[in-house]
Amino acid sequence: MKRMLLVLSFSIISFTATAQIDYGNDIQPIFTSNCNSCHSAGQNSFNSSSYSAVMASTSPSSTYDSKHVIPNNAQGSPLVDKIEESPEFGDRMPQGGQLSTDEIDKIKQWINEGAHEEVQTSNEIESDYPDKFELLGNYPNPFNPSTVVQFRSPVSTEFRITVYNANGQQVNSLTGRTVIGENDFTVNLSDQPSGVYFYRIRATSNVSNSFIGSGKMTLIK
Ligand code: HEC
């Protein structure tokens, strides 16, 4: 019942269009001027020469072990990790320099919009704005030592993720503020032993406390 309250009270939020990122105009030029000198033909484990090359590029490093771009998940994409401060693996890119905050934000927005080559039509955009909370799960799973929990939110609100071990003891808890649309939050269990863990996510506001979802995650060390 409480969940209904929160969802209904916010369902009148109107759709506001934000400028979308266009790969050809906004992203490829960043790669061409800052990355192609070392990555134009796939050398050094990344290929920045074109849209299809970037999307096909896969990390050989066991730290990432995935495609460099994970659509809708900027924070989980190795490409973003490499251009931000202190990457999990190797040097910050571009090697010997760094992109501007504006360029980094554009790349993240492009990925979170789905990492498309073409700007999406308004019908497609609208479906990106959810009308209810929806838990998408966590990635990767199994994981070590951190995993990204993803959910969609119709509102910007406080939330809490609580993680329990198989005995039902709370081992981790994380609070934050959601954005409208897709949300990604990293849960790190580096101080816990291997095993199955459960998590619950709640949206909280001063009028209600609503359940978003729960899931199971496996830590393998
Ligand atoms: C001066 C050369 C140079 C430039 C310019 C450069 N890189 Fe790199 N890049 C490297 C080298 C060397 C490696 C391998 C070592 C490492 O990962 O630190 C690498 C590795 C990478 C990886 C792969 C990591 C992996 O193993 O999965 C990515 C992704 C990457 N760079 C992205 C970029 C992006 C994006 C740019 C432009 C913003 C860029 N690089 C600019 C030299 C460069």
Residues whose N, C-alpha, C, O or C-beta is under 5 A from the ligand:
A	BS01	HEC	N34 C35 S37 C38 N44 S45 F46 S59 P60 S61 H68 P78 L79 K82 F89 G90 D91 M93 P94 Q95
